[in-house]
Amino acid sequence: MTINSDCSGSWNTRFSDIYRLGLSPIPVLPKDKKPAIQWKVLQTERASVEQIKVWDASSFNVGIATGRLSNVIVFDTDNVEAEQFMANLDLPVTAKSKTAKGYHWMFAHPGFAVRNHVRLEKYKLDVRGDGGFIVAPPSIHPDGSIYQWVNHPMDVGFAQAPADLLALLETGGAGNSLILANDAAAPSEFQDGGLGQWLSRQLYMACRELSEAPEGQRNNTLNAVAFRLAQDVAGCRLAWEPFSAALYNGAVAIGLPSDEARATLESAWKGGVAAPSLWPQTALDYVYVAGTDEFVHLPSGEPLRKQPFNTVFSGDRPQGIGKTTMASFLTDNQIIRMAQNFRYDPGKPAGIYDHNGRPYVNSYRPSDVEPLSGDPSPFEDFLAYLVPDQAEREHLVKYIAWTVRYPARKLQHAILMKGAQGTGKTTLSHIWAKLVGEWNFRPTTSEEMNSGWHYFLEGKILVVLEEMNLGAGLTVYNKLKDLITGPTVSVNKKGKDIREVPNFTNLVCFSNLPNPILIENDDRRFFVIDSPAVRREAAYYREFNTWWKENIGVVMSFFQSVDLDDFDPMAPPPVTEAKERLKAASRAPLEQELAHMMEDGEGPFARDVGTLLEVKTALDRSTRYTDLAIRQALSSLGSQKLRQIRGTGRWDHTCPFSIWIPDAKAKPSLWAFKNADHWKLEDDESLRKEHSRH
């Protein structure tokens, strides 16, 4: 055999030359056969162009990662017997290089998993497939010889390996393979998996079994192999013609009459359609989630661990796989769709979707309630009785409608509804849960909310805190602010690491207490409703519960028609009278005392401006408040410190009535108790007049 030494390639572009062929180059130690780097990543992702240029300028030998990324497999012959074995196979012309002891025969990757082998067929014939690599021209062998091209890939390309050669390869215990005919393409649900490779292997095995059938058993053999294959093809909802054509050619080749072969294939197809294989539907319905090692039923979201999955579907396994379990069959052959993990995202499509380049199963499922036309007045009456204030009710209706129609766009405030027991608050939460999907809803308790274990927030659109009682201090309130507005939330379970997940939760709180939580004076996180409703007759609730359960589609239609054009989910909620009362009740004793003095115009608060000392002397002398506490309380009530001015005086509030004491040398630091924005802009004379005003 003549070697074309001119095809060895240029040393200075050896990596670039390999790269331009679509292959994944690997740097190999100089005059060696060992990779120079951790190269496993180069099996799935090619190096950058910049890195290739660096390697071109180095002294490294050049290697090639074999397998799917480079789309090549290599047969390595190291002696005369192996080379003769390959020559006897009548192989097509393909890329080939001379090594120190033999040759590298390079073929296109067949599309199914190809293991790496040593001493195949009792010869010194090695195979480099998925996860393998070879040293390529113009590298230098440790003995000083140079790797050279016999057939350069630029001239002849990479041929398809013939069936006889592929038959030598073990493919994970699943048989051998041919390439599935183009007109027998798999359904879109299977296109990312190995269905085509599995069926092509079955076709190959069927043709081989047919070719080995003894005379007198040929038609029976054709019927048997065709029926088995037809069951799989029918189960996969594929066209039978490409498979039938291959079997027909094989049948005629062994001497079966053409009419007899066609009749047998037609009969086999009818039988396959009547009794299709069940495993393809299982592969369509389920997805394997690697992160949890589960098989998830996509229509329902229900997971199964491997053992119960194998138990449930053991009878649906395809024929001819021996003791291989259903789980191993579907995953090893890449027939079932696979995902890295679950991810809850109402803004993404159902099923599997891409996130940062990786497949995830969307664990969000929309509500199964369909809108229906009908009269929603029973629901409107129910809501009007529970929330009679029209403005409050309209905001609540828009809030509910938003969660139903835009679950991916979280609202930036929570609902707090206070009122007597048994008036319908819980009923409202049940209706709401049906509208968003009961699997997207979770009730919780004050104890659970206080526990710090917030795992129940993950994967929920609506969380309802029943019987809210979080009134001791602002610590819990400050934690709730982050849960209400944060784009992500930390979730944790005992024994598991804390994880940060997207936060789609809208919080709704119900309580029978007048002050179930303390809030800040400038709160922007709660819409507060005081429901004046009292419990109705039991018959009313029985009738209404029956009505809404039978007419939940009518309620859905009601919320689908709510006008949300002027509703801003990011804006602070309207301030209700109920919220003002809650803010007042949330104040510390000092704040409450000052607030009452402001409302009554008592002492220094008879005027808009005054001093901290005047406030301190006007307070109840039995309670000693520090200057810092008074400043903080004034600030929380909206007062603001102004500046120091000269030539005024002071008020004495220790007497039964206030006395103004002029003092031209005084330089008091004034506060604006009311109308702070106005007084910040006024000059010193205006401040002196207001401060001394009788």
C-alpha positions in Angstrom: 0.0 0.0 0.0 1.4 3.4 -1.0 1.4 6.1 1.6 0.9 9.7 0.5 3.4 11.5 2.7 2.3 14.9 1.3 -1.1 14.4 3.1 0.4 14.4 6.6 -0.4 18.1 7.2 1.5 21.1 8.3 2.9 21.0 11.8 2.1 24.7 12.4 -1.6 24.2 11.6 -2.0 20.6 12.8 -4.7 21.5 15.3 -6.5 24.0 13.0 -6.6 21.4 10.2 -8.3 18.9 12.5 -10.6 21.6 13.8 -11.7 22.6 10.3 -12.7 19.0 9.6 -15.4 19.3 12.3 -13.4 17.2 14.8 -12.6 17.9 18.4 -8.7 18.2 18.7 -6.9 17.2 21.9 -3.4 18.3 22.9 -1.1 15.2 23.4 2.3 15.3 25.2 5.2 15.8 22.7 6.4 12.5 21.3 3.9 10.7 23.4 0.4 9.2 23.3 -0.9 10.6 26.6 -3.2 13.7 26.7 -1.6 16.8 27.9 -4.7 18.1 29.7 -7.9 16.8 31.4 -9.6 16.2 28.1 -13.0 14.8 29.0 -14.7 18.2 28.4 -13.5 18.0 24.8 -15.8 15.0 24.3 -18.8 17.3 24.6 -17.5 20.7 23.7 -14.8 21.7 21.2 -12.0 24.0 22.2 -12.2 27.7 21.3 -10.5 29.0 18.2 -8.1 31.0 20.4 -7.1 27.9 22.2 -6.5 26.0 19.0 -4.1 28.7 17.9 -2.2 28.4 21.1 -1.9 24.6 20.6 -0.7 25.1 17.0 2.2 27.2 18.3 3.1 24.5 20.9 5.1 21.3 20.7 2.1 19.1 21.5 1.2 16.1 19.4 -2.4 16.3 18.1 -5.2 14.0 19.1 -8.8 13.6 18.1 -11.7 12.9 20.5 -13.8 10.1 18.9 -17.5 9.7 19.4 -20.6 11.8 18.9 -19.0 15.3 19.1 -16.4 14.6 16.3 -19.0 12.3 14.7 -16.4 9.6 14.0 -15.5 6.1 15.3 -12.1 4.5 14.6 -10.9 0.9 14.1 -7.3 0.5 15.1 -5.3 -2.3 13.5 -2.0 -3.2 15.1 -0.9 -6.3 13.1 -1.2 -8.0 9.7 -4.0 -10.3 10.8 -6.3 -7.4 11.9 -5.5 -5.5 8.7 -6.4 -8.5 6.7 -9.6 -9.0 8.6 -10.6 -5.4 7.7 -9.6 -5.9 4.1 -11.8 -9.0 3.8 -14.9 -6.9 4.8 -14.9 -5.1 1.4 -15.0 -1.7 3.2 -15.8 1.6 1.5 -13.0 4.2 0.9 -12.8 6.3 4.0 -10.3 8.4 6.0 -7.3 6.3 7.1 -4.0 7.1 8.7 -0.7 5.2 9.2 0.4 4.6 12.8 3.6 3.2 14.2 2.3 -0.4 14.0 -0.8 -0.3 11.9 -3.6 1.9 10.7 -6.6 4.0 11.9 -9.7 3.4 9.9 -12.1 6.3 10.5 -15.9 6.0 9.8 -18.9 8.3 10.5 -20.5 7.7 13.9 -23.4 5.3 13.4 -25.8 7.3 15.7 -25.9 4.8 18.5 -23.7 4.4 21.6 -20.3 2.8 20.6 -18.1 1.5 23.3 -14.4 1.4 23.3 -13.0 -2.1 22.6 -9.7 -3.9 22.8 -8.9 -7.0 20.7 -12.2 -7.2 18.9 -12.9 -10.5 17.1 -9.8 -12.1 18.6 -7.6 -9.9 16.5 -5.5 -7.0 17.7 -8.3 -4.8 16.4 -9.3 -2.0 18.8 -12.3 0.4 18.5 -12.4 4.0 19.7 -15.9 5.3 20.0 -17.8 7.4 22.6 -15.3 8.6 25.2 -12.2 7.6 23.3 -9.4 9.4 21.5 -6.6 8.7 19.0 -3.3 10.3 18.1 -3.5 11.8 14.6 -1.1 13.0 11.9 1.4 14.7 11.9 2.1 13.6 15.5 5.4 12.0 16.4 5.3 8.5 18.0 7.5 7.8 21.0 9.7 5.6 18.8 10.3 8.6 16.4 7.9 7.5 13.6 5.4 10.0 12.2 1.7 9.5 11.9 0.7 10.0 8.3 -2.5 10.2 6.3 -3.2 7.4 3.8 -6.6 8.7 2.8 -7.0 12.3 3.9 -10.4 13.2 5.2 -10.4 16.3 3.0 -10.2 14.0 0.0 -12.5 11.0 0.9 -14.4 12.1 4.0 -15.7 9.6 6.6 -17.7 6.8 5.1 -20.6 5.0 6.8 -19.5 1.8 8.3 -21.2 -1.2 6.6 -23.6 -3.4 8.5 -21.0 -6.3 8.8 -18.6 -4.1 10.6 -21.3 -2.5 12.9 -22.4 -6.0 13.8 -19.2 -6.5 15.6 -19.9 -3.7 18.0 -21.6 -4.2 21.4 -24.1 -1.4 22.0 -24.9 -1.6 25.7 -26.4 -5.0 25.4 -29.1 -3.7 23.1 -28.1 -5.3 19.8 -26.7 -3.8 16.7 -27.7 -1.0 14.5 -28.4 0.4 11.1 -29.3 3.9 10.2 -33.1 4.4 10.2 -34.4 5.4 6.8 -35.1 9.1 6.3 -38.7 8.6 5.5 -39.2 6.7 8.8 -38.3 9.6 11.0 -39.4 9.4 14.6 -42.2 11.5 16.0 -41.1 14.9 17.4 -41.5 13.6 20.9 -38.7 11.1 20.2 -36.4 13.2 18.1 -34.0 14.0 21.0 -33.7 10.4 22.0 -32.5 7.1 20.6 -35.8 5.7 19.2 -34.4 5.6 15.6 -31.3 3.8 16.7 -33.3 1.2 18.6 -35.6 0.5 15.7 -32.8 0.4 13.3 -31.1 -2.2 15.5 -34.3 -4.2 15.5 -34.5 -4.0 11.8 -30.9 -5.2 11.4 -31.5 -8.1 13.8 -34.6 -9.1 11.9 -32.9 -9.0 8.6 -30.0 -11.1 10.0 -32.4 -13.6 11.5 -34.2 -13.8 8.2 -31.0 -14.4 6.3 -30.1 -17.3 8.5 -33.6 -19.0 8.3 -33.4 -22.6 7.0 -35.3 -23.6 3.9 -38.8 -24.5 4.9 -38.9 -22.0 7.7 -38.3 -18.8 5.8 -41.9 -17.6 5.5 -42.5 -18.4 9.2 -39.4 -16.6 10.2 -40.4 -13.6 8.1 -43.8 -13.5 9.7 -42.3 -13.8 13.2 -39.7 -11.1 12.8 -42.0 -8.8 10.9 -44.8 -9.0 13.5 -42.4 -8.2 16.3 -41.0 -5.2 14.4 -44.5 -4.1 13.3 -45.6 -4.0 17.0 -42.8 -1.6 17.8 -43.3 0.5 14.7 -47.1 0.8 15.3 -46.5 1.6 19.0 -44.2 4.4 17.9 -46.7 5.7 15.3 -44.2 5.4 12.5 -44.6 4.6 8.8 -44.3 0.8 8.1 -43.1 1.1 4.5 -39.4 1.7 5.0 -39.2 -1.3 7.4 -41.4 -3.4 5.1 -39.2 -2.6 2.1 -36.0 -3.7 3.9 -37.6 -7.0 5.1 -39.1 -7.6 1.6 -35.6 -7.2 0.0 -34.2 -9.7 2.6 -37.0 -12.1 2.0 -36.6 -12.1 -1.8 -32.9 -12.4 -1.4 -33.3 -15.8 0.4 -35.7 -17.1 -2.2 -39.2 -16.3 -1.0 -41.6 -15.5 -3.8 -42.4 -11.8 -4.0 -46.2 -12.2 -3.7 -45.7 -14.5 -0.7 -43.3 -12.0 1.0 -45.7 -9.0 0.4 -48.7 -10.9 1.8 -46.8 -12.0 4.9 -45.6 -8.4 5.5 -49.1 -7.0 5.1 -50.5 -9.6 7.5 -47.7 -8.8 10.0 -48.4 -5.1 9.9 -52.1 -5.6 10.5 -51.2 -7.7 13.5 -48.8 -5.1 14.8 -51.4 -2.4 14.5 -54.0 -4.5 16.3 -51.5 -5.2 19.2 -48.9 -2.4 19.2 -46.1 -2.4 21.7 -46.9 -0.5 24.9 -43.4 0.8 25.8 -43.4 3.7 23.3 -46.4 5.3 25.0 -44.7 5.0 28.3 -41.6 6.7 26.8 -43.9 9.5 25.6 -45.8 9.9 28.8 -42.7 9.9 31.1 -39.5 11.9 31.5 -36.5 10.8 33.5 -35.3 13.4 35.9 -31.6 12.9 36.8 -31.6 15.3 39.8 -34.1 13.2 41.7 -33.6 9.9 40.0 -37.3 9.7 39.2 -39.6 9.0 36.2 -42.2 11.7 36.1 -45.6 11.3 34.4 -45.8 14.6 32.4 -49.6 14.8 32.1 -50.1 14.5 35.9 -46.7 15.5 37.3 -46.7 12.3 39.5 -43.2 10.9 40.0 -42.2 7.2 40.3 -38.9 6.0 41.7 -37.0 3.4 39.6 -38.2 0.3 41.4 -41.9 1.0 41.4 -41.6 2.2 37.8 -40.0 -1.1 36.8 -42.7 -3.0 38.7 -45.6 -1.1 37.1 -44.3 -1.4 33.5 -42.5 -4.7 33.7 -45.1 -6.3 31.4 -44.7 -3.6 28.8 -41.0 -4.2 28.1 -40.1 -4.9 24.5 -39.2 -8.4 23.5 -35.6 -9.5 23.2 -34.1 -7.4 26.0 -33.7 -10.3 28.5 -33.6 -9.2 32.1 -33.1 -5.6 31.3 -35.5 -3.4 33.3 -37.9 -1.0 31.7 -36.0 1.9 33.3 -32.6 0.7 32.0 -34.0 0.0 28.6 -35.5 3.5 28.2 -32.5 5.4 29.6 -29.6 3.4 28.3 -30.9 3.6 24.8 -31.8 7.3 25.2 -35.4 6.6 24.1 -37.1 8.4 27.0 -36.7 12.2 27.3 -34.3 13.2 30.1 -34.1 16.4 32.2 -31.6 17.7 34.7 -34.2 18.5 37.4 -37.5 20.1 38.2 -38.0 23.9 37.9 -41.2 25.7 38.7 -41.9 28.5 36.2 -45.5 29.5 35.2 -44.0 31.7 32.5 -42.5 28.7 30.6 -44.3 26.0 28.5 -45.5 22.8 30.1 -43.2 19.7 30.0 -39.5 20.0 29.3 -38.0 23.4 28.6 -34.4 24.8 28.3 -32.9 26.9 31.2 -29.4 28.1 30.8 -28.7 25.5 28.1 -30.0 22.5 30.2 -33.3 20.7 30.0 -35.7 21.0 33.0 -39.1 19.7 33.7 -41.5 22.5 34.4 -43.3 21.4 37.6 -45.9 24.2 37.1 -49.3 23.0 36.0 -52.1 25.5 35.2 -55.6 25.2 36.6 -57.8 22.6 35.0 -60.9 24.9 35.4 -62.3 25.9 32.0 -64.3 29.2 31.7 -68.0 28.7 31.3 -70.7 31.2 30.4 -73.3 31.6 33.1 -74.6 33.9 35.8 -71.9 34.8 38.4 -74.3 36.8 40.7 -74.2 34.2 43.5 -70.5 34.7 43.8 -70.7 38.5 43.5 -73.3 38.5 46.3 -71.1 36.3 48.4 -68.1 38.7 47.9 -70.2 41.8 48.4 -71.4 40.5 51.7 -67.9 39.6 52.8 -66.4 42.9 51.6 -69.2 45.5 51.3 -66.8 48.5 50.7 -66.8 48.8 46.9 -63.3 50.2 46.6 -61.9 47.4 48.8 -63.8 44.8 46.9 -62.7 46.1 43.5 -59.1 45.9 44.5 -59.5 42.4 45.9 -61.3 41.2 42.7 -58.4 42.6 40.5 -55.8 41.0 42.8 -57.5 37.6 42.4 -57.9 38.1 38.7 -54.2 38.9 38.3 -53.1 35.7 40.1 -55.4 33.7 37.9 -54.4 35.2 34.6 -50.8 36.2 35.1 -49.3 33.6 37.5 -45.8 34.3 36.4 -45.9 37.9 37.4 -45.9 38.0 41.2 -47.8 40.8 42.9 -45.8 43.1 45.3 -48.2 43.2 48.2 -50.2 40.8 50.3 -53.9 40.7 51.3 -54.9 40.8 55.0 -58.6 40.3 55.7 -59.8 40.5 59.3 -63.2 39.5 60.4 -65.4 37.3 62.5 -65.3 33.5 62.2 -67.5 31.5 59.9 -68.3 34.4 57.5 -66.7 32.9 54.3 -63.0 33.8 54.4 -62.0 30.1 54.2 -64.6 29.5 51.4 -63.0 32.3 49.4 -59.6 30.6 49.7 -61.1 27.3 48.5 -62.6 29.0 45.4 -59.3 30.9 44.8 -57.3 27.6 45.1 -59.5 26.0 42.3 -59.0 29.0 40.1 -55.1 29.0 40.3 -55.0 25.2 40.5 -55.1 23.4 43.8 -51.5 22.1 43.2 -50.4 25.7 43.1 -52.0 26.5 46.4 -50.8 25.8 50.0 -52.5 26.7 53.3 -50.1 27.5 56.2 -50.2 28.5 59.8 -48.6 31.2 61.9 -46.5 28.6 63.6 -45.2 27.3 60.3 -44.5 30.8 59.0 -42.6 31.6 62.2 -40.6 28.3 62.1 -38.1 29.5 59.4 -38.7 26.3 57.3 -40.1 27.9 54.2 -40.0 24.9 52.0 -43.8 25.2 51.5 -43.3 28.4 49.5 -41.6 26.6 46.6 -43.7 25.9 43.6 -46.8 27.8 44.8 -48.8 30.7 43.3 -51.0 31.2 46.3 -50.2 30.7 50.0 -53.0 31.4 52.5 -52.1 32.0 56.1 -55.2 31.0 58.1 -55.8 32.5 61.5 -52.9 34.9 61.3 -51.4 35.7 64.7 -48.0 37.3 64.3 -48.5 40.4 66.5 -45.5 40.3 68.7 -43.0 42.9 67.4 -41.9 43.7 63.9 -39.4 40.9 63.4 -41.9 38.6 61.6 -43.2 41.6 59.6 -39.8 42.4 58.3 -39.3 38.7 57.3 -42.6 38.7 55.5 -41.7 41.8 53.5 -38.9 39.8 51.8 -41.3 36.9 51.1 -43.9 39.2 49.7 -41.6 41.2 47.3 -38.5 39.1 46.7 -37.9 37.6 43.2 -36.3 34.6 44.9 -36.9 32.9 48.3 -34.7 30.6 50.4 -36.3 27.3 50.9 -35.0 24.6 53.3 -36.0 21.3 54.6 -34.5 19.5 57.6 -31.5 17.5 56.6 -31.2 19.3 53.2 -29.2 22.3 52.0 -30.8 25.7 51.7 -31.7 26.5 48.1 -32.6 29.8 46.4 -35.6 29.3 44.1 -37.8 31.7 42.0 -40.5 33.3 44.1 -44.0 33.3 42.5 -45.9 33.1 45.8 -48.7 35.6 46.5 -49.5 35.7 50.3 -53.1 36.0 51.6 -53.8 36.3 55.3 -57.0 35.8 57.2 -57.6 36.5 60.9 -60.3 36.8 63.5 -58.0 39.1 65.6 -58.2 42.9 65.4 -54.4 43.3 65.3 -52.9 40.0 64.0 -49.6 41.6 63.0 -47.7 44.8 63.7 -46.8 46.9 60.6 -44.7 49.9 60.0 -46.2 53.3 59.6 -45.0 53.6 56.0 -46.0 50.0 55.1 -46.3 49.3 51.4 -46.8 45.5 51.6 -50.3 44.9 52.9 -53.8 45.6 51.6 -55.9 45.5 54.7 -59.6 44.8 54.8 -61.8 44.8 57.9 -64.8 42.6 57.0 -67.9 43.6 59.0 -69.7 40.4 57.9 -71.4 38.2 60.5 -72.2 34.6 60.1 -75.2 33.8 58.0 -77.6 30.9 58.3 -76.0 27.5 57.8 -78.4 26.8 54.9 -76.9 29.7 52.9 -73.4 28.3 53.1 -74.6 24.8 52.1 -76.4 26.2 49.1 -73.5 28.5 48.1 -70.9 25.8 48.4 -72.9 23.5 46.2 -73.4 26.3 43.7 -69.7 27.3 43.4 -68.4 23.8 43.1 -70.9 23.1 40.2 -70.2 26.5 38.6 -66.5 27.1 39.2 -66.1 27.6 35.4 -68.6 30.5 35.7 -66.5 32.0 38.5 -63.4 31.6 36.3 -65.1 33.4 33.4 -66.0 36.2 35.8 -62.3 36.7 36.7 -61.2 36.3 33.1 -63.4 39.3 32.2 -62.2 41.7 34.9 -60.6 44.8 33.4 -56.9 45.0 34.5 -55.7 47.8 32.3 -55.4 50.2 35.2 -54.1 47.6 37.7 -50.4 47.8 38.5 -49.1 44.7 40.3 -45.9 46.5 41.3 -47.5 49.5 42.9 -48.2 49.8 46.6 -51.8 48.9 47.6 -54.4 51.5 48.4 -54.4 52.6 52.0 -57.7 51.6 53.6 -59.3 52.8 56.9 -58.6 49.3 58.2 -54.9 49.8 57.5 -54.8 53.1 59.3 -56.3 51.5 62.3 -53.7 48.7 62.1 -50.9 51.1 61.8 -52.1 53.0 64.8 -52.3 49.8 66.8 -48.9 48.8 65.7 -47.2 51.8 67.1 -45.1 51.6 70.3 -46.6 53.3 73.4 -44.5 56.4 72.9 -45.6 56.7 69.2 -49.2 56.2 70.3 -48.9 59.0 72.9 -47.3 61.4 70.4 -49.9 60.5 67.7 -52.7 61.3 70.1 -51.1 64.6 71.0 -50.7 65.5 67.3 -54.3 64.7 66.5 -55.5 66.8 69.5 -53.1 69.7 68.8 -51.8 69.3 72.4 -48.7 71.1 73.8 -46.0 71.7 71.1 -48.2 70.1 68.5 -50.5 73.2 68.5 -48.0 74.5 65.9 -46.3 72.9 63.0 -42.8 73.4 64.3 -41.1 73.1 67.7 -38.2 71.6 69.5 -37.3 68.2 70.9 -37.1 69.7 74.4 -40.6 71.0 74.2 -41.9 67.6 73.2 -40.0 66.0 76.1 -41.3 68.4 78.7 -44.9 67.9 77.4 -44.8 64.1 77.7 -46.0 62.3 80.8 -43.3 62.9 83.4 -44.0 59.5 85.0 -42.3 57.8 81.9 -38.7 58.7 81.2 -38.1 58.7 77.4 -34.6 59.2 75.9 -33.9 61.8 73.3 -33.2 59.0 70.8 -36.5 57.3 71.5 -38.4 60.6 71.0 -36.5 61.3 67.7 -37.3 57.8 66.4 -40.9 58.1 67.3 -41.3 61.5 65.7 -39.6 60.3 62.5 -41.9 57.3 62.3 -44.9 59.6 62.5 -43.6 61.7 59.6 -41.9 64.5 61.5 -38.6 65.8 60.2 -35.7 67.6 61.8 -35.1 71.0 60.1 -32.3 73.2 61.3 -31.0 75.5 64.0 -32.2 79.2 63.9 -31.3 82.3 65.9 -33.3 84.8 67.8 -36.5 83.1 68.9 -37.5 81.7 72.3 -39.0 78.6 73.8 -42.3 77.2 75.1 -42.7 76.0 78.6 -45.3 73.1 78.7 -44.8 72.2 82.4 -47.6 74.6 83.5 -51.3 73.9 83.2 -51.1 76.1 80.1 -48.2 76.7 77.7 -46.1 79.9 78.2 -43.9 81.5 75.5 -40.6 82.7 76.9 -38.8 85.0 74.4 -35.0 84.7 74.3 -33.1 86.6 71.6 -29.9 84.6 72.3 -31.7 81.2 71.9 -30.6 79.0 68.9 -33.1 76.2 69.0 -33.0 73.2 66.6 -36.4 73.0 65.1 -38.5 70.0 64.0 -41.4 70.1 61.5 -44.1 68.1 63.3 -46.5 68.5 60.4 -46.3 69.6 56.8 -42.6 68.8 56.8 -42.1 69.2 53.0 -43.5 72.7 53.2 -41.4 73.9 56.2 -38.2 72.5 54.8 -38.4 75.2 52.1 -39.3 78.2 54.3 -36.8 80.8 55.5 -35.8 81.5 59.1 -38.2 84.3 59.7 -41.2 82.2 58.7 -40.0 79.4 61.0 -39.6 81.9 63.9 -43.2 83.2 63.4 -44.6 79.6 63.3 -42.7 78.6 66.3 -43.8 81.5 68.4 -47.4 81.5 67.1 -50.0 81.7 70.0 
